[in-house]
Amino acid sequence: MTFALNNLQVHRLFWISMLGLSLSACSSLSPLGGERFTLEGELPADFSLKAQAHYGVANGCDGRSQAKSFETDFQSDPQQYQFTIPTSYREGLCEMRLARVGLFIHGRYGDKDWQQTYDNGGLVIVDKLPQGAPAFQSDGTLTKQAECSWTFQISKLYLEISKLLSCNGVGVHLARDGLAGKTVQLGFKVSADERPYMNGYWLKTKPGWKPCTGRWGTKFEELCTEPPQFRTFEMNGRECTVYPNCTE
């Protein structure tokens, strides 16, 4: 005995099958058993952070490595950040496991597009911690403080003061086993002491740093001579003689 389906029944079967496929696709991207860890801390004013989690195929299926990004925006005041990062998830039949987390620390020192820069670091996932590497405390947290500092120079492109950001301590090894459910607390502190990018090109005086000019008389700072000769520079549209106060 055969049964003929009318148009309404065919239409219903079509949407039921599509719903099943949709639910299957959603479940394939879910973390394995809710396995996640937390990365959190405080950022200084005018800083932002991007964490890029990299995953590799763990069960030998035909898949590709993937990356997932987590990031904050710039804020004019210090801000708290918190990223919940999966340690594993399924992509179809593939089991994806966390391999590392790249960190990009962005800092801005003015309103212009070019007045921002970044440094980087990372969390490395290992099977066994290297000797001397910090481990999680009994409460499941690992705390680390990164220290950032600014160096300055006369920009060869804009002929104004430009800055470079350097951050130390923005890296840690994490043991793969037991990472799920843990919390990495990574804070950032900025040194108030700014220094010239090139040693010997600026002279520190009581009013502040003064850029030297030398035999070549270029538009940029040069190696200081004896006796030192100084040049002016641009900063925020002003002609200045000393950094950071502009005028003596």
HULINBEL-V866852 format. One record per helix or strand of 2 or more residues. SS is the DSSP state (H for helix, E for strand). FROM is the first residue (numbers start at 1). TO is the last residue. If there is no record, write none. Layout:
((SS:FROM:TO) (SS:FROM:TO))
This chain:
((H:7:28) (H:32:34) (E:36:43) (E:47:57) (E:66:71) (E:79:86) (E:88:91) (E:94:108) (E:116:126) (E:141:154) (E:160:168) (E:171:175) (E:183:190) (E:195:196) (E:202:204) (E:209:213) (E:229:230) (E:233:235) (E:238:240) (E:242:243))
